[in-house]
Structures are given as structure tokens and as C-alpha cells.
Amino acid sequence: NIIFDNRKKIDKNLLSFFTETESNFRMFLNFFSKEIFRLKLLTSNDKNDVLKVLSEKEDYKYKKAQTLIKKTNIDKIDDSIKYIYKIEKKLVESSYNQENSKRFIIAMKQKLQA
């Protein structure tokens, strides 16, 4: 929620927690990736199809996603997917870098806040 909301700033403690270890960052990245892919799928597919593909039940995430889709440019969602790919590639190819993780989270916040 904080990533998409321009009225909220990223809490330093939260940023530190999610970037402190590779495990914590991957936890954030998994959650964030699923949010972004849900948005991407909902821009071009029926909600019921997306629910089925992601094995989810309709809940607050889908209401929030519908609001975000109206406020967020599809190009920003596509760019975010590219950034996710880049950071995952870095995680695989090199040792964990906390600064890269912080930059990623801050960049996503700046790109996606609506």
C-alpha cells in the first residue's frame, strides 16, 4: 500500500527491515511482484480468469487493484515488471547488495505512486 500511495512516505525502519537481508528482500519482492502481475493481468483479462490463474479469492486486493489500475499508467506497470526482472537477475548473478535493494524499493515507490 505504501508503494502506491503518494501521501505516505516509506518508513526508514520498514525499508531497513525489507533490505537488511536477502531473505527479507525476497519476501518483499515476492509480495510486490504478485501485486504488479495481478495489476498487469487485470488490465487485459477478466477478473474471474485472474482469480483462477492466481488461485486467489476475491478480496480487498482486487478492489485495491481496480482503483490502482485507474490511477496507474500501464507503461509504469510494464516498467516495474522490467525492474523486477533486473533486480532478480542481479540477485542470481551476484551477492546480495543492500543498497541495490533500497534503490529498487525507492524507485518503485517513485514510479508507481498515484
DSSP file (Angstrom, degrees, kcal/mol; ACC not computed):
  #  RESIDUE AA STRUCTURE BP1 BP2  ACC     N-H-->O    O-->H-N    N-H-->O    O-->H-N    TCO  KAPPA ALPHA  PHI   PSI    X-CA   Y-CA   Z-CA
    1    1 A N     >        0   0    0      0, 0.0     4,-0.9     0, 0.0     3,-0.3   0.000 360.0 360.0 360.0 -39.1    0.0    0.0    0.0
    2    2 A I  T  4  +     0   0    0      1,-0.2     3,-0.5     2,-0.2     6,-0.2   0.872 360.0  59.6 -64.8 -36.7    2.8    2.4    0.8
    3    3 A I  T  4 S+     0   0    0      1,-0.2    -1,-0.2   110,-0.1   109,-0.2   0.889 112.0  38.5 -59.2 -40.6    4.4    1.9   -2.6
    4    4 A F  T  4 S+     0   0    0     -3,-0.3   110,-3.0   109,-0.2     2,-0.6   0.569  98.5  87.4 -89.9 -10.1    1.3    3.1   -4.4
    5    5 A D    ><  -     0   0    0     -4,-0.9     3,-1.0    -3,-0.5   108,-0.1  -0.814  53.2-167.3-101.3 116.6    0.3    5.9   -2.1
    6    6 A N  T 3  S+     0   0    0     -2,-0.6    -1,-0.1     1,-0.2   107,-0.1   0.612  87.3  62.8 -76.4 -10.1    1.8    9.4   -2.7
    7    7 A R  T 3  S+     0   0    0      2,-0.0     2,-0.4    -5,-0.0    -1,-0.2   0.632  96.5  68.3 -86.3 -14.2    0.6   10.6    0.6
    8    8 A K  S <  S-     0   0    0     -3,-1.0     2,-0.3    -6,-0.2    -3,-0.1  -0.876  71.0-147.3-111.1 138.7    2.7    8.1    2.6
    9    9 A K        -     0   0    0     -2,-0.4     2,-0.5     1,-0.0    -6,-0.0  -0.673  32.4 -98.4 -95.7 155.3    6.4    8.0    2.9
   10   10 A I        -     0   0    0     -2,-0.3     2,-0.2     1,-0.1    -1,-0.0  -0.630  40.5-124.2 -74.1 123.4    8.4    4.9    3.2
   11   11 A D     >  -     0   0    0     -2,-0.5     4,-2.7     1,-0.1     5,-0.2  -0.490  10.3-136.3 -67.9 132.2    9.2    4.4    6.8
   12   12 A K  H  > S+     0   0    0      1,-0.2     4,-2.6    -2,-0.2     5,-0.2   0.877 104.6  51.7 -59.9 -38.8   13.0    4.0    7.4
   13   13 A N  H  > S+     0   0    0      2,-0.2     4,-2.4     1,-0.2    -1,-0.2   0.898 111.3  47.0 -65.7 -39.7   12.5    1.1    9.8
   14   14 A L  H  > S+     0   0    0      2,-0.2     4,-2.4     1,-0.2    -2,-0.2   0.918 112.7  49.2 -67.1 -43.4   10.4   -0.7    7.3
   15   15 A L  H  X S+     0   0    0     -4,-2.7     4,-1.0     1,-0.2    -2,-0.2   0.918 112.3  48.9 -61.0 -44.0   12.8    0.0    4.5
   16   16 A S  H  X S+     0   0    0     -4,-2.6     4,-1.3    -5,-0.2     3,-0.4   0.910 110.3  51.3 -62.6 -42.8   15.7   -1.3    6.7
   17   17 A F  H >X S+     0   0    0     -4,-2.4     4,-0.5     1,-0.2     3,-0.5   0.944 111.5  45.9 -60.4 -48.2   13.8   -4.4    7.6
   18   18 A F  H 3< S+     0   0    0     -4,-2.4    -1,-0.2     1,-0.2    10,-0.2   0.624 122.1  37.0 -74.3 -11.3   13.0   -5.4    4.0
   19   19 A T  H 3< S+     0   0    0     -4,-1.0    -1,-0.2    -3,-0.4    -2,-0.2   0.446  89.7  92.2-115.8  -2.5   16.6   -4.7    2.8
   20   20 A E  H << S+     0   0    0     -4,-1.3     2,-0.3    -3,-0.5    -2,-0.1   0.902  98.6  13.5 -60.2 -43.7   18.5   -6.0    5.9
   21   21 A T  S  X S-     0   0    0     -4,-0.5     4,-2.3     1,-0.1     5,-0.2  -0.904  75.2-116.7-131.3 160.3   18.9   -9.5    4.5
   22   22 A E  H  > S+     0   0    0     -2,-0.3     4,-2.8     1,-0.2     5,-0.2   0.885 116.1  56.5 -61.8 -37.8   18.4  -11.1    1.1
   23   23 A S  H  > S+     0   0    0      2,-0.2     4,-1.8     1,-0.2    -1,-0.2   0.923 108.3  46.0 -60.6 -45.7   15.7  -13.3    2.7
   24   24 A N  H  > S+     0   0    0      2,-0.2     4,-2.1     1,-0.2    -1,-0.2   0.902 113.2  49.9 -64.8 -40.8   13.7  -10.3    3.8
   25   25 A F  H  X S+     0   0    0     -4,-2.3     4,-3.1     1,-0.2    -2,-0.2   0.913 109.2  51.3 -66.1 -40.9   14.2   -8.5    0.5
   26   26 A R  H  X S+     0   0    0     -4,-2.8     4,-2.7     2,-0.2    -1,-0.2   0.869 107.0  54.5 -63.2 -35.1   13.0  -11.6   -1.4
   27   27 A M  H  X S+     0   0    0     -4,-1.8     4,-2.0    -5,-0.2    -1,-0.2   0.945 112.2  43.4 -61.7 -47.7    9.9  -11.7    0.8
   28   28 A F  H  X S+     0   0    0     -4,-2.1     4,-3.1   -10,-0.2     5,-0.2   0.936 113.6  51.7 -60.5 -46.8    9.2   -8.1   -0.2
   29   29 A L  H  X S+     0   0    0     -4,-3.1     4,-2.8     1,-0.2     5,-0.2   0.874 108.2  51.1 -61.9 -39.5    9.9   -8.9   -3.8
   30   30 A N  H  X S+     0   0    0     -4,-2.7     4,-2.0     2,-0.2    -1,-0.2   0.935 114.1  43.7 -62.9 -46.0    7.6  -11.9   -3.9
   31   31 A F  H  X S+     0   0    0     -4,-2.0     4,-1.9    -5,-0.2    -2,-0.2   0.947 116.7  46.2 -63.1 -49.1    4.8   -9.9   -2.5
   32   32 A F  H  X S+     0   0    0     -4,-3.1     4,-2.5     1,-0.2     5,-0.2   0.902 110.7  53.0 -62.4 -43.3    5.4   -6.9   -4.7
   33   33 A S  H  X S+     0   0    0     -4,-2.8     4,-3.0    -5,-0.2     5,-0.3   0.917 108.1  50.3 -59.7 -44.6    5.8   -9.0   -7.8
   34   34 A K  H  X S+     0   0    0     -4,-2.0     4,-2.2    -5,-0.2    -1,-0.2   0.897 110.2  50.7 -63.0 -39.0    2.5  -10.7   -7.2
   35   35 A E  H  X S+     0   0    0     -4,-1.9     4,-2.2     2,-0.2    -2,-0.2   0.932 113.5  45.0 -61.8 -46.0    0.8   -7.3   -6.8
   36   36 A I  H  X S+     0   0    0     -4,-2.5     4,-2.6     1,-0.2    -2,-0.2   0.917 113.6  48.3 -66.7 -44.0    2.3   -6.0  -10.0
   37   37 A F  H  X S+     0   0    0     -4,-3.0     4,-2.7     2,-0.2    -1,-0.2   0.859 109.2  54.2 -66.9 -33.3    1.5   -9.1  -12.0
   38   38 A R  H  X S+     0   0    0     -4,-2.2     4,-2.4    -5,-0.3    -1,-0.2   0.941 110.2  47.3 -62.2 -46.0   -2.1   -9.0  -10.7
   39   39 A L  H  X S+     0   0    0     -4,-2.2     4,-1.2     2,-0.2    -2,-0.2   0.932 112.7  49.0 -59.5 -46.3   -2.4   -5.4  -11.9
   40   40 A K  H >X S+     0   0    0     -4,-2.6     4,-0.6     1,-0.2     3,-0.5   0.930 112.4  47.3 -61.0 -46.9   -0.9   -6.4  -15.3
   41   41 A L  H >X S+     0   0    0     -4,-2.7     4,-1.1     1,-0.2     3,-1.0   0.888 109.4  54.0 -63.0 -38.9   -3.3   -9.3  -15.7
   42   42 A L  H 3< S+     0   0    0     -4,-2.4    -1,-0.2     1,-0.2    -2,-0.2   0.725  97.3  65.8 -70.9 -20.3   -6.3   -7.3  -14.7
   43   43 A T  H << S+     0   0    0     -4,-1.2    -1,-0.2    -3,-0.5    -2,-0.2   0.762 120.9  17.6 -71.4 -22.2   -5.6   -4.7  -17.4
   44   44 A S  H << S+     0   0    0     -3,-1.0     2,-0.3    -4,-0.6    -2,-0.2   0.345 118.9  61.1-132.0   6.3   -6.2   -7.2  -20.1
   45   45 A N  S  < S-     0   0    0     -4,-1.1     2,-0.1    -5,-0.1    -1,-0.0  -0.922  84.2 -93.6-135.1 159.7   -8.2  -10.1  -18.6
   46   46 A D    >>  -     0   0    0     -2,-0.3     4,-2.0     1,-0.1     3,-0.5  -0.462  35.7-123.2 -68.2 141.0  -11.4  -10.8  -16.8
   47   47 A K  H 3> S+     0   0    0      1,-0.2     4,-2.6     2,-0.2     5,-0.2   0.868 111.1  54.6 -54.6 -40.9  -11.2  -10.6  -13.0
   48   48 A N  H 3> S+     0   0    0      1,-0.2     4,-1.9     2,-0.2    -1,-0.2   0.864 106.8  50.9 -65.2 -35.5  -12.5  -14.2  -12.7
   49   49 A D  H <> S+     0   0    0     -3,-0.5     4,-2.6     2,-0.2    -1,-0.2   0.903 110.8  48.8 -66.1 -40.7   -9.8  -15.5  -15.0
   50   50 A V  H  X S+     0   0    0     -4,-2.0     4,-2.7     2,-0.2    -2,-0.2   0.916 108.9  53.1 -65.4 -43.4   -7.2  -13.8  -13.0
   51   51 A L  H  <>S+     0   0    0     -4,-2.6     5,-2.4     1,-0.2     4,-0.5   0.911 112.1  46.0 -55.9 -43.1   -8.6  -15.2   -9.7
   52   52 A K  H ><5S+     0   0    0     -4,-1.9     3,-0.7     3,-0.2    -2,-0.2   0.929 112.8  48.1 -67.6 -46.3   -8.4  -18.6  -11.2
   53   53 A V  H 3<5S+     0   0    0     -4,-2.6    -2,-0.2     1,-0.2    -1,-0.2   0.896 118.2  40.4 -63.3 -41.1   -4.9  -18.3  -12.6
   54   54 A L  T 3<5S-     0   0    0     -4,-2.7    -1,-0.2    -5,-0.2    -2,-0.2   0.439 106.2-127.4 -88.3   0.5   -3.5  -16.9   -9.3
   55   55 A S  T < 5 +     0   0    0     -3,-0.7     2,-0.3    -4,-0.5    -3,-0.2   0.929  62.5 137.5  52.7  50.3   -5.6  -19.3   -7.2
   56   56 A E      < -     0   0    0     -5,-2.4     2,-0.3    -6,-0.2    -1,-0.2  -0.817  53.0-126.7-122.8 162.2   -7.0  -16.5   -5.2
   57   57 A K        -     0   0    0     -2,-0.3     2,-0.4    -3,-0.1    -5,-0.0  -0.791  41.3 -95.7-101.7 151.7  -10.3  -15.5   -3.8
   58   58 A E        +     0   0    0     -2,-0.3     2,-0.2     3,-0.1   -10,-0.0  -0.534  68.3 133.3 -69.4 124.2  -11.8  -12.1   -4.4
   59   59 A D  S >> S-     0   0    0     -2,-0.4     3,-1.3     0, 0.0     4,-1.2  -0.713  71.4 -50.5-149.7-160.1  -10.9   -9.8   -1.5
   60   60 A Y  H 3> S+     0   0    0      1,-0.3     4,-2.8    -2,-0.2     5,-0.2   0.782 123.1  67.7 -57.6 -29.2   -9.6   -6.3   -0.8
   61   61 A K  H 3> S+     0   0    0      1,-0.2     4,-2.2     2,-0.2    -1,-0.3   0.863 101.3  47.2 -61.1 -34.9   -6.6   -6.8   -3.1
   62   62 A Y  H <> S+     0   0    0     -3,-1.3     4,-2.0     2,-0.2    -1,-0.2   0.851 111.3  49.2 -78.0 -34.3   -8.9   -6.8   -6.1
   63   63 A K  H  X S+     0   0    0     -4,-1.2     4,-1.7     2,-0.2    -2,-0.2   0.928 114.3  46.6 -65.8 -44.1  -10.8   -3.7   -5.0
   64   64 A K  H  X S+     0   0    0     -4,-2.8     4,-2.6     1,-0.2    -2,-0.2   0.902 110.7  53.3 -62.9 -41.4   -7.5   -2.0   -4.4
   65   65 A A  H  X S+     0   0    0     -4,-2.2     4,-2.6    -5,-0.2    -1,-0.2   0.897 105.4  53.1 -62.8 -41.1   -6.2   -3.2   -7.8
   66   66 A Q  H  X S+     0   0    0     -4,-2.0     4,-1.3     1,-0.2    -1,-0.2   0.898 111.5  46.5 -61.8 -40.0   -9.2   -1.8   -9.6
   67   67 A T  H  X S+     0   0    0     -4,-1.7     4,-1.2     1,-0.2    -2,-0.2   0.922 112.9  49.3 -66.4 -44.5   -8.5    1.6   -8.1
   68   68 A L  H  X S+     0   0    0     -4,-2.6     4,-2.2     1,-0.2     3,-0.3   0.870 105.2  57.5 -64.8 -37.1   -4.8    1.4   -8.9
   69   69 A I  H  < S+     0   0    0     -4,-2.6    -1,-0.2     1,-0.2    -2,-0.2   0.884 105.8  50.8 -61.3 -37.9   -5.5    0.5  -12.5
   70   70 A K  H  < S+     0   0    0     -4,-1.3    -1,-0.2     1,-0.2    -2,-0.2   0.818 118.9  37.3 -67.9 -29.9   -7.5    3.6  -12.9
   71   71 A K  H  < S+     0   0    0     -4,-1.2     2,-0.5    -3,-0.3    -2,-0.2   0.651 106.2  74.0 -96.5 -17.9   -4.7    5.8  -11.4
   72   72 A T  S  < S-     0   0    0     -4,-2.2     2,-0.2    -5,-0.1    40,-0.1  -0.854  77.3-126.0-110.4 129.9   -1.6    4.0  -12.9
   73   73 A N    >>  -     0   0    0     -2,-0.5     4,-1.4     1,-0.1     3,-0.9  -0.464  19.4-129.5 -67.2 136.7   -0.4    4.2  -16.4
   74   74 A I  H 3> S+     0   0    0      1,-0.3     4,-2.5     2,-0.2     5,-0.2   0.819 108.3  61.4 -59.2 -31.8    0.1    0.7  -18.0
   75   75 A D  H 3> S+     0   0    0      1,-0.2     4,-2.6     2,-0.2    -1,-0.3   0.860 101.1  52.8 -63.8 -34.8    3.6    1.8  -19.1
   76   76 A K  H <> S+     0   0    0     -3,-0.9     4,-2.0     2,-0.2    -1,-0.2   0.877 108.9  49.3 -67.4 -37.3    4.5    2.2  -15.4
   77   77 A I  H  X S+     0   0    0     -4,-1.4     4,-1.8     2,-0.2    -2,-0.2   0.927 112.1  48.4 -65.8 -44.6    3.3   -1.3  -14.7
   78   78 A D  H  X S+     0   0    0     -4,-2.5     4,-1.8     1,-0.2    -2,-0.2   0.906 110.8  50.7 -62.1 -42.4    5.3   -2.6  -17.6
   79   79 A D  H  X S+     0   0    0     -4,-2.6     4,-2.4     1,-0.2    -1,-0.2   0.889 107.2  54.7 -61.9 -38.8    8.4   -0.7  -16.5
   80   80 A S  H  X S+     0   0    0     -4,-2.0     4,-2.4     1,-0.2    -1,-0.2   0.890 105.3  52.3 -63.0 -38.9    8.0   -2.1  -13.0
   81   81 A I  H  X S+     0   0    0     -4,-1.8     4,-2.2     2,-0.2    -1,-0.2   0.896 108.8  50.9 -63.8 -39.1    8.0   -5.7  -14.4
   82   82 A K  H  X S+     0   0    0     -4,-1.8     4,-2.3     2,-0.2    -2,-0.2   0.912 110.3  49.2 -63.4 -42.4   11.2   -4.9  -16.2
   83   83 A Y  H  X S+     0   0    0     -4,-2.4     4,-2.6     2,-0.2     5,-0.2   0.886 108.5  53.4 -64.4 -38.8   12.8   -3.6  -13.0
   84   84 A I  H  X S+     0   0    0     -4,-2.4     4,-2.4     1,-0.2     5,-0.2   0.932 109.5  48.7 -60.5 -45.1   11.7   -6.7  -11.1
   85   85 A Y  H  X S+     0   0    0     -4,-2.2     4,-2.3     1,-0.2    -2,-0.2   0.923 111.5  50.2 -60.1 -44.7   13.4   -8.8  -13.8
   86   86 A K  H  X S+     0   0    0     -4,-2.3     4,-2.2     1,-0.2    -2,-0.2   0.923 112.3  45.2 -61.8 -45.9   16.6   -6.7  -13.5
   87   87 A I  H  X S+     0   0    0     -4,-2.6     4,-2.2     2,-0.2    -1,-0.2   0.882 112.7  51.3 -69.4 -36.5   16.8   -7.0   -9.7
   88   88 A E  H  X S+     0   0    0     -4,-2.4     4,-1.7    -5,-0.2    -1,-0.2   0.900 109.2  51.4 -64.9 -39.0   16.0  -10.7   -9.7
   89   89 A K  H  X S+     0   0    0     -4,-2.3     4,-2.5    -5,-0.2    -2,-0.2   0.916 109.7  49.5 -62.4 -43.3   18.8  -11.2  -12.3
   90   90 A K  H  X S+     0   0    0     -4,-2.2     4,-2.0     1,-0.2    -2,-0.2   0.891 108.2  54.0 -62.4 -39.6   21.2   -9.2  -10.0
   91   91 A L  H  < S+     0   0    0     -4,-2.2    -1,-0.2     1,-0.2    -2,-0.2   0.859 113.9  42.0 -63.4 -34.7   20.2  -11.4   -7.1
   92   92 A V  H  < S+     0   0    0     -4,-1.7    -2,-0.2     1,-0.1    -1,-0.2   0.887 118.6  43.3 -77.9 -40.5   21.0  -14.5   -9.0
   93   93 A E  H  < S+     0   0    0     -4,-2.5     2,-0.3    -5,-0.2    -2,-0.2   0.673 120.4  21.3 -85.5 -18.3   24.2  -13.3  -10.7
   94   94 A S  S  < S-     0   0    0     -4,-2.0     3,-0.1    -5,-0.2     2,-0.0  -0.863  89.9 -77.5-142.4 174.8   25.9  -11.6   -7.7
   95   95 A S        -     0   0    0     -2,-0.3    -2,-0.1     1,-0.1    -3,-0.1  -0.338  65.7 -78.3 -73.0 159.8   26.0  -11.5   -3.9
   96   96 A Y        -     0   0    0     -5,-0.1     2,-0.5     1,-0.1    -1,-0.1  -0.313  43.6-163.9 -62.8 135.6   23.2   -9.6   -2.1
   97   97 A N     >  -     0   0    0      1,-0.1     4,-1.7    -3,-0.1     3,-0.2  -0.954   9.8-162.4-126.2 110.8   23.6   -5.8   -2.1
   98   98 A Q  H  > S+     0   0    0     -2,-0.5     4,-2.3     1,-0.2     5,-0.2   0.859  90.6  55.4 -61.3 -38.0   21.5   -3.9    0.4
   99   99 A E  H  > S+     0   0    0      1,-0.2     4,-2.6     2,-0.2    -1,-0.2   0.894 105.8  51.3 -65.3 -39.6   21.9   -0.6   -1.3
  100  100 A N  H  > S+     0   0    0      1,-0.2     4,-2.3     2,-0.2    -1,-0.2   0.896 110.2  50.7 -62.4 -39.0   20.6   -2.0   -4.6
  101  101 A S  H  X S+     0   0    0     -4,-1.7     4,-2.3     2,-0.2    -2,-0.2   0.914 110.5  48.0 -65.5 -43.0   17.6   -3.3   -2.8
  102  102 A K  H  X S+     0   0    0     -4,-2.3     4,-2.5     1,-0.2     5,-0.2   0.928 111.8  50.3 -62.7 -44.2   16.9    0.0   -1.1
  103  103 A R  H  X S+     0   0    0     -4,-2.6     4,-2.8     1,-0.2    -2,-0.2   0.900 109.0  52.9 -60.8 -40.1   17.2    1.8   -4.5
  104  104 A F  H  X S+     0   0    0     -4,-2.3     4,-2.5     2,-0.2     5,-0.2   0.951 110.9  45.2 -60.6 -50.3   14.8   -0.7   -6.0
  105  105 A I  H  X S+     0   0    0     -4,-2.3     4,-2.1     1,-0.2    -2,-0.2   0.918 115.7  46.5 -62.5 -43.9   12.1   -0.1   -3.4
  106  106 A I  H  X S+     0   0    0     -4,-2.5     4,-2.4     2,-0.2    -1,-0.2   0.903 112.0  51.1 -65.9 -40.6   12.5    3.7   -3.6
  107  107 A A  H  X S+     0   0    0     -4,-2.8     4,-2.3    -5,-0.2    -2,-0.2   0.903 110.0  49.5 -63.8 -40.8   12.5    3.6   -7.4
  108  108 A M  H  X S+     0   0    0     -4,-2.5     4,-2.5     2,-0.2     5,-0.2   0.898 110.0  51.6 -65.2 -39.1    9.3    1.6   -7.4
  109  109 A K  H  X S+     0   0    0     -4,-2.1     4,-1.8    -5,-0.2    -2,-0.2   0.944 112.0  45.8 -61.0 -47.9    7.7    4.0   -5.0
  110  110 A Q  H  < S+     0   0    0     -4,-2.4    -2,-0.2     1,-0.2    -1,-0.2   0.874 116.6  45.4 -64.8 -37.1    8.6    7.0   -7.1
  111  111 A K  H  < S+     0   0    0     -4,-2.3    -1,-0.2    -5,-0.2    -2,-0.2   0.882 121.6  33.6 -73.5 -39.1    7.4    5.3  -10.3
  112  112 A L  H  < S+     0   0    0     -4,-2.5    -2,-0.2    -5,-0.2    -3,-0.2   0.589  78.0 120.6-101.9 -11.1    4.1    3.9   -9.1
  113  113 A Q     <        0   0    0     -4,-1.8  -108,-0.2    -5,-0.2  -109,-0.2  -0.320 360.0 360.0 -61.6 133.8    2.7    6.3   -6.5
  114  114 A A              0   0    0   -110,-3.0  -109,-0.2   -42,-0.1    -1,-0.2   0.380 360.0 360.0-115.4 360.0   -0.6    7.5   -7.7
